[in-house]
């Protein structure tokens, strides 16, 4: 994802990257480049920012949209296997013989968009982007018959993926009893300034993709809560408090770069407003696009890598949220204010769900593990995903380097204890390794 993530994207220049030039209509039109996949994901992200989509749900949208795009590839290239028999309950999707003369990359991108349009609350806003995309293809020499056939094929795939998504039990969550914070000392309680209710307390009931169950990789229990000043928990508390001293400027920069909190609220005294931020999963999919572009991955490979990472994100969030609402541990902000310093505030805004495990640690470690599988453990890159949000790009020597920094950013930000970070990295790697092994 480039720094223009929040702006209107002009498709024609990107469509022509790496091409010798536009051919005449009597010739085959030029092949679409992998950049259009990143554009589709970027547009999905923009809708999520508008809708204030929570991080686990964002991963769900990304994963099914990418699976729709990947299914088109798998049905047309034997080098890429179907997810039937690989992902849990994934149906056997056969290509219809009634649809002919379509373009595979075009169909894949349209399948992503059609799936997102149906799943995201304001997904219809993607129709305008789709039309600009199609108009750009026409200018490159794609005739109406090829475009219409590609749309028909994409719609057919999308409908089947949407049926698969509908069966994952997420739609049953609205029928559950509204979650009430546990009235027990040491348990999570909503934090200022908005005191938002718990996000996705029943996400562990959603079907996993590759994991056997939400509890396949249960971490060790968190350090037990205690107000005793010589206990392990109080030592964790003091680590975060740090005698009330401010963090260093570099630590503040790192915390801000990896904040990715869609629920960030600006309290102006008489007016509370939200600040636009992407989700952690969107950040890692942005890194995925950066890596694919730098490595010169082909369209099919790029679609595959996006799909593996998004599937890993979904399973990582399910695994993490299963533990969050099992251990249900208090946040540093609540504990420090109550037991040490009532005036203390973290430099990051505490997100609205229990503390243990650290979600950033889990999903970052998982994503880094999957990306390392494709690109190796010495793949350096510049992450400019957050440039669009006023933050400078950062350089990383490897994906694990980035994951470690993303994890520790939660400590610098004052919103996680160290055992939640350390064990989150371990669980995330286990999920990532399992996804690679399974797929």
N, C-alpha and C positions, 0 to 999 in steps of 0.2 A: 504494500500500500504506500503510495507516494504522499508527499506533503500536501497535495491538492485534494485530499480525501473529503474535505468539507465543501468543496466548490463544484460547480458544474463541470462535468468531464466531457471533453471533446473527443469523440471516439475515433474519428478518421485517422489522426496522426498515430494513435496507438495501434489501430488495426493494421497499419502499414509498416510497423517496426519490423525490420529484418526482411522486407520484401524487395524484390528487384524493381517493383513499380506496378501500377495498376494495368491490368490487361484489358483488352477490348472484349466486348460482349460475345464475340464469336469464339473466344477462348475460354478456358476454365478460369473462374475467378480465383484470386490469390487466397491462400489458406489463412484463416484467422490465427493470430498469435496468442500465446498464453496470457498476454496482458489483459485480454477481455475477461478472463476468469476473475482476475484481481479487481477489475472494474465492477463486475457483478457483486462480488463480496463487499466492496466498498459501498455500493448503493444499498445493500442490505444493512450495513452498519449505520448508514445515515438514517434509515428508517428506524432502527433500534434506538438511536440517540433521540429521535423525535418522540418515540413511544416510551422512553425511559424503561427499556427492556432490562430485566434483571439478568445477572451473569449466567446462572444455570439455564434459564429459558433461551437466552441468546445462543448458547451452545446447541440447544435443541434445534433452533431454526437453522443455524449454519450446517449442522450435520445432515439433516434431511435434504436440504437444498443441494449440498455437495454430493450426496448419494444419488440424487436424480441426475446430476451432470455426469457422475462416474458411470452410472448404469448405461448411459448412451455409449460411452467409450467401451465398456465391457461387452456390450452386445455387438460391437462392430470391429473389435480388435482382440483376437484370441490371446494376445500377450498379457491382457488384463482380465483377470478372472472375475466372475460374478461373485457377489456377496451372499448368494444363496448357499446355505450350508456352512457359512462362515460366521455371519452375524446372527444373533438370536432372532428366530422367527422370520428371518428375511425371506420373502416369497421368491419362487422361481418365476422370473419375468422374461417371457419369450418375446422376441421381436415380431411385430406384425408384418406379414407379407403383403398386406394391402397398401402399406406406405412405402413408396419407392422414390428414388432420385432426391434424397435429402442430403444435407451437408452435416457431417458428424460434429465438428466443433460448434457450428451454429446451433445445432439441435441441443448440444450439451449446455451451452450458455442459456438458451431459452428454457431448458428444463429447470435450471437453477432459478431463473427469474419467475417462472410459472409456479414453482413450489413455494418460493418466498412470498409471492403475491397472495397466495391462499393461506399461508400460515401466519404471517406477521399481521398484527392488528390493523395497521394502515398500509398494508402491502400493496394496495391498489395504486399507491403513489409511484410504484415501480413501473407502471404501464408507460408513463411518459419516457422514462429511460429506455425501456424496451423499444419504443418506437424510434427514438433517436439512433439506437443501436442498429435496428433494421434499415433505417434510411441510410446509414453509413455503409452497410453491406451492399445496398443497391448501387451506391456510388462507386463501389469497388468492383461491380460487375455481376453481382448476384441477381439473377432474374426472379420474377415473382413466383414462378412455379417452384423453384428451388427453395425459396424462402417459405412459401406456404406449406410445402411438404415437410420442411424442417420444423415448422411450428406445430403441425399435426403430430409429428413424431414426438416432439418435446412434450406436448400436452398429454399424449398417451402415457408416456413414462411418468410424468409428474402425477397424474391421477393415481397410478399404482403406488408410488412412493408416499403420497398423501394418505392412502388407505393404510399403508404400513405404519405411518406416523400416528394415525388415529387410534391404532390398536396398542399404543405403547402405555396407555393408562393415564397419561397426563390429563386428559379431559375429565377424569373422575375426581381429580383433586378438589375441584370447586364444590363437590358434594360433601367433603369432609368438614368436621367441626372446626370452626375458626380457632387458630392456635392461640393459646393463652400462655404467657411467660410463667415458668415454674416459680412458685413462691417458696424459694429455698435459698438460704445464704450461700453465696458462691456461684449462683446460677445466672445465666444471661438475662439482662433486662435492657429494653430499648434505651438508646443514648441520645443526647442532644446533638443538634438543635431541634430536630423535628420529631424525635422519639417515634420513628417509623416502626410499624409492626414487623414481625419476623418475615423474612423473604423465603418462600418455597420450603416450609417446614416438612412437607410431604414429598419432596423431590425423590427421596429414596424409594418411593413406590413405583416410579417410572421404570419401564423395561430398559435394561442395559443393552448395549450393542455387542460387545465382546466379552465383558466380564460374566462370570457364572451367576453372580448376584451382586447386589449393592454392598454386601458385607464380605466380599471375597478377600479384601486386604484390610482387615481391621487393624488399626495401629495400637500400640501400647496405650493404656489409659493415660490421660493427662496427669501432670503433677497434682496431687490432691489439694483441694482448697483448704487453707488454714489461715487464721489471723495471728498465729503464734510467730513472734519475730525471729525465731531460730529455725523455722520450718523451710522446706524446699520451696514452697509456694511463695512465701514472703521474700525469699531471695530473688525469685523471678520478678516479683513486683518491684523490688528495689532496682533490678536491672533496667526495667522500663522507666522508672522514675528518675534514676541517675542524679539524685540529689536536687532535682528540679532544674538542672543545667540544660541549656538548649543544645540541640544536635549541631554538628558542624555544617558548614555550607554545602559541602559535597554530599553529606548524608541527606540534607534537605532536598538537594537536586535529585538524588536517586529516588527518594520517597515520592516526589512529585511526578517523576517520569513514569513510575509504575503504579500510580494511584488507581487509574482505571475504575473509578467509582461512579456508576451511573446515578447514584442517589445523592451525590454531593449537593449540599444546600448552602446558599449564601444568606446569612442572617444579617439584614441591614437595619435591624432594630424595629422599624415599622413595617418592613416588607421582607418576606422570605422568598427567595428565588432559587431555581435550580441552575447548576453549572453543567454545560455540555461536556460529557466525557464518554469515551468508548468503554466497552466491557473488557475484562482480561482476555477473554477468548478472541475478541476482535483484534486485540493487540498481537496475539500470537499468530493469528491468520495473516496479519499484515507482515509479520516476520517471515512467514511461509512464502508469501509472494515475493519478498525481497530476495530470499534465498534462491527461489526458482529462477528468477530473472538473472541473478548474478551467475548461476551455474549453467544458464542456457538450456534449461529443461524444455523438452517438447511439450506441445499442448496436452497430449495424453498423460504424460508423466506429471505435469503440473496439476492436472485434475485429480490424479491419483493421490498425490501428496496432500493437497488440500483436504481430500476426503479422509485420509488416515488421521490427519491432525484433528479434524473436526469430530470424528468419531471418538478419538482419544479424549478430547475436551468434554464431550458428553459423559463418558464413563467416569472421567476424573471428577467431574462435578457431582455425579450421583454418589460416588464413593465418599467424597469429602462431606457432602451434606448428610449422608447417613451417620457419619461420626459427629458432625456438629450438633445434631439434635438428639444424639445419644448422650454425649458427655455434657452438652449444654453449659459450657463454662463461661463464667463472667469475663467481660472485656477489661483490659487494663485501665481504660478510662474510668469505668464504674468503680473498680476496686481501689485505684489510687485516690480518687476523690473521697471515697468513703473511709479509707483506713489510713491514709498518709497526708494528702494535701487537697482540700476541697476546691482549691483554685486551679489545679493542674488541668491542662488540656493537651491532647496529642496534636502533632502538626498536621496529621491527616484526619479527615472526618471518619469516625468509626462507622462502618457499614452495618446495616440492620439484620444481623444474625449472630448466633453464638460464635465463640472465639476459636475453639479447637475442632478441627485442624485449620491451618491457614490455607484458604482456598487458592491464593496466588501461588503458594509453594507447591501445592498438589498439581495444579493445571500447568504451571510453568515447567516443573520437572517432567511431567508426562509429555508435554509438547516438545521439550528439548530432546527427550529420549527418542521420540519418533523422528524428529528432524535429523538427529545425529545418525540414525539408521540410513537415511537417504544421502546425507551430505558428508558424513564423517565427523570425527570429534575435533578437527582442527579447522573448521570452516569459519572464517572471520567475515564479518559484515558490519555495515553501518545501519543502525535502526533509526529510521526517520519517521516512524509511524505517528509519533506524537508532535511532530513539527506543526501540523495543522492546528494543534491546540496550544500553540505558543511555547512549546518546549523544544530545546535544541536536540539535535540527533546525538546518539551515543554509539560508540564503537565497541564491538565485542569480539573476543578471540574465538569463541565457540558458543554453541547454544546452551551448554551447561553453564558457561560463564554468565550468560544472560539470566538463566533460571536461578542461579545462586543470588544474583543481584536483585532479581524480582522478589525473591523470598525474604532476603534481609531488609528490603525496603519496608516491609511491614513492621519490622522491629524499629527501624529508624522513624517510621511514621507514628509509632506509639500505639498501634492498634492490635498487636499480637505479642504473645509471650514466646520465648525462644523454643520451648519444647513443641509448640504448635508449628513452628517454622521447620525445625529439624525433622520432626516426624512427618510433616507434610511433604517434604522433599523425598523422603524414603517411600511413602505411599505413592506419590506421583510417578516415581521411577518404576515401581512395580506395575502400576496400571499401564504405563507406556510400554514396558517390556512385554506385557501380556498382549496388548493390542498388536504389536509387531509380530509376536509369535503366532497369534490367532489368525491374523489377516495374511 
